[in-house]
């Protein structure tokens, strides 16, 4: 078999290897490493990445990758799996989306060796992980107090990415174009195809989002013939090609009237803004039918705040497995 080395560490068939990718130091001179778990099967096959913690407060993704490692789902029958539970170690230990200088790692790709801290993290990923993968899922969580219903996102102008997305049978499969500076786009420019999984809310465990994330990873591996274990039963995914945020028409208290993930009819009440004194109420209704893909859980809101994300249906994708 072809010899594979990462940072001069041999990746041997049938073995799991842990590699510590050094990024920098804390002000105390404590070393900050990104642990990379690699398992290479005896038989050749695709190389798959499962990564999380690009934003340090998105702990559902971290738990998904931890469960993949804990269940030995990464011990595949062919090919290679690379797992990175936490990319942004700085943000994770500070309960923050960002690194200490306020920059977003997922807008800093492909990064520079001598750039900002966020840029250095991105550079490390591009230099020491991306060259060894073919495909992957990068696990994310909704932003502050916004809960994303479990979903896979990808740029479906590439037919292979659409097919890979369908293989996960996530509850929602959402078309999402490439964004400059993101890991997904930088990897794609190197010929590597990464899907983005979104589920739950930052700094809060969401059991359903975590379970679905693990199931998506399992189905993804099964699609490549890499996992002999039987995945959880597939769902009929909702394929969404367009979406819009409903924003706060006026400041007040936000009370939503629908459940995340639910289907809403045209003109259905989505929620309302009310005054804490009971002298004001503004209803928010769906302009057309769609699915609720995210909800802002913030109770006190200001005019213009994003309240509810509605996705519009292109098709339903069943499961034949």
Secondary structure, 3 states (H helix, E strand, C coil): CCCCEECCEECCCCEEEEEEEEEEECCCCCEEEEEEEEEECCEEEEEEEEEECCCCCCHHHHHHHHHHHHCCCCCCCEEEEEEECCCCHHHHHCCCCCCCCCCCHHHCCCCCCCCCHHHHHHHHHHHHCHHHCCEEEEEEEECCCEEEEEEEEECCCCHHHHHHHHHHCCCEEEECCCCCCCHHHHHHCCCCEEEEEEEEECCECCHHHHHHHHHHHHHHHHHCCCCCCCCCCCCCEEEEEEEEEEECCCCEEEEECCCCCCEECCCCEEEEEECCCCCCEEEEECCCCEEEEEEECCCEECCCCEEEEEEEEEEEECCCC
